[in-house]
């Protein structure tokens, strides 16, 4: 089985591009493919989505709640990586059944763990010489100009050069992956393309607007991506299953809405002055604080070092937050900022649910939630053009056929295992596809 993941690729855009003549070579390689939209995760960020994909479990079981998190009770900020993730992983479960795995660039796989056969970590790594297991693979990648992630520092000011950079990275990544396929044993191989997410964040308008001066350059990027992925597919047998999928969708970012600024304006969050940084600046008088995207935590006594909210008052404080946040409106004065505000306990369960947010705010389309740790306005113009969406991820099977109409990324773990005749009875997802031939091919 070969899995190719395109980070953040919306199913609607994939269909639109197919109609516009893009993805011809992928279409030729998968002429009888089955495809559909798929739901992502909450919070809708790649680190949570891919941890859920790899484990078949919610964040309460794998402990990844976002790109940034806090330790308790001292409130230090951390960047969770592979060593932070808990529970089983797809690669380890397959290895336990003597199935060799090649995995490249999937988020939350850095630092790389020893596996049977090759693991190349994702974008939290910065040094190609330390990005892979076994170490000889790191040496090969470094010697051949492998690039872990794009430099986005000038993406907005030099968009043409940025698209060219992404195109070059895709070529290098696919070349390196084909080398691994030829050089190491595998029955499950997974190539992750992060460059689509980077493109959509910074240049979404030019992706979706055909009249943009940049659109032809972006179309060229997708045509090269189609060609490179076709070359990867040609490295495997016609009978091998191929899955093309994404972890979330994308849409235009219309406005940034800062939850911490709102908490401060409503008297629920106070920042201390001085040399303290991050969450260490929270005053003991604060009621709540937020981390991106949309995670709201009470400043709970006995949990947070600055805790002020009594545990027996937590439900009332949450109810007040839900009521007031639900009444917030966009600048048009009509449309709500949030589609829902839900209790974390209704979403997350498991041994690490104690690290879960007390509330999760679900934004309306086009509303990008922020949680800056300084004073500032609640509403700002967006700094990036694109933002993630929950309900427009995609999945495409070359041979498999869907057996479920409601697909979620948490289902992919059990589905992939089922292809190899493996069942993890503790997984939360369900099997969403079947195959017309014996599993484990």
Secondary structure by P-SEA (a helix, b strand, c coil): cbbbbcccccaaaaaaaaaaccaaaaaaaccbbbbbbbbbcccccaaaaaaaaacccccccccccccccccccccccccccccccccccaaaaaaaacbbbbbccccccccccccccbbbbccccccccccccaaaaaaaaaaaccccccccccccccaaaaaaaaaaaaaaaaaaaaaaaacccccbbbbbbaaaaaaaaccccccccccccaaaaaaaaaaaaaaaaaaaaaaccccbbbbbbbccccccccbbbbaaaaaaaaccbbbbbccccccccccccccccccccbbbbcccccccccccccccaaaaaaaaaaaaaaacccccccccccccccccccccccccccccccbbbbbcccbbbbbbcccccccccccccbbbbcccccccccccccccccccccaaaaaaaaaaccccccccccccccccccccc
